[in-house]
Amino acid sequence: MALSRDRGTARQAVDQGYGLVCDAAGRRYPDLMVIDANQEHGIVAVRPGSGARLPDLPLGTRLRILPNHACATGAQHDAYEVLDTDNAVVASWPRIRGW
């Protein structure tokens, strides 16, 4: 469980589902979002009403998700990794466990 099930943008003008989808380098796929989530999976689809096409994502494709609710997502991990502009890890910030 690495994503929050919080739909904080559900009542906003533009609903972002459970998160936006990026390639491994962090470039967003146009109108691709996580439309559903459960304990084991995030379901990725094109935003309803969009003219965008689902990209070819073969089994094993690595994606980055920009979560809708970052604090609940961060609570699922032991540390935050700080990246520079080249996506190199420059620091690791351990989390204090618990709320």
N, C-alpha and C positions, 0 to 999 in steps of 0.2 A: 504494500500500500504506500505509494509514493505521491499520490495526488489527493487533494482535498475533494470531498464531494460537495463543497460549498459552491452554490451558484449565485454568487454575489452580484453578478451583472444581469441576472434574469429579468429584472425590472428596469434596466437601463435602455436607452434608445438603441444601442447596439449590444446584443447579448454575445458574450465571448465563450459561452458554454463552460467547460471545465478547464479550458486553456487553449492557447494558440500553438500551432505546430510549426517547428523549424527543422531545417536539415541539421546534420551533425555539426556544421560550421556556425550555426546560429542564424542562418538566413530564413526568414519566414516564407512558408508556402502561402500564396494568396488564397484567402478565404478557406483555409484548411483549419479545422479546430477539433478539439476533443468534445464530441457531442454527448458522450455518456461515459460513465466510469463505474467499475465495481471493484471488489477487493483485489482481483488479479489483473484486470485489463482496463485500458482506456480505449474507447471506440472513436476512431478518427474518421471524419467525413468532411465533405465540402459543405460550407455554410448554406443552410436552406435559402433558396431564392437566388443564389449566386450563379453566374455563368461560368465560373471556374471549373476546371476538370480535375478529377482526382489524379494526382501524379502516380507514376509507376513506382510503387514501394514494395520491392520483392521481400520475401520472408528474410528476416535478419537485418533489414534496413535500420540503422540507428537514427533516432530522431531526438530533438530537444523539444521539451514542452515548456511554454511560458505559462505557469499555472495561474488560474484565476484567483486563488487565495494562497498567497505565498507563505503566510505565517503558519497556516495549518499544514501546508506541504513541507515546510522546513522542519516542523516538529517531528516528521517521520525519519529524519536523518541525524547522524551523529555529529556532522560538521558541515560548515559552509566552505566551499572552495571559491577563492577569489581569483578571477581571471583577468589577464591584461588584454589589450586590444588584439593580440595575436592568439587569444584563447589558451595561453599558457598559464598554468596554475602558479600564482605568485604568493599565495598564502592559504592556510587552512585554519578556519576559526572553529574550534570545538564548541559544541552547544552544551549548555547546562541542561541535563535531563529533567523532565517534568515541567509542569506549567507553574 
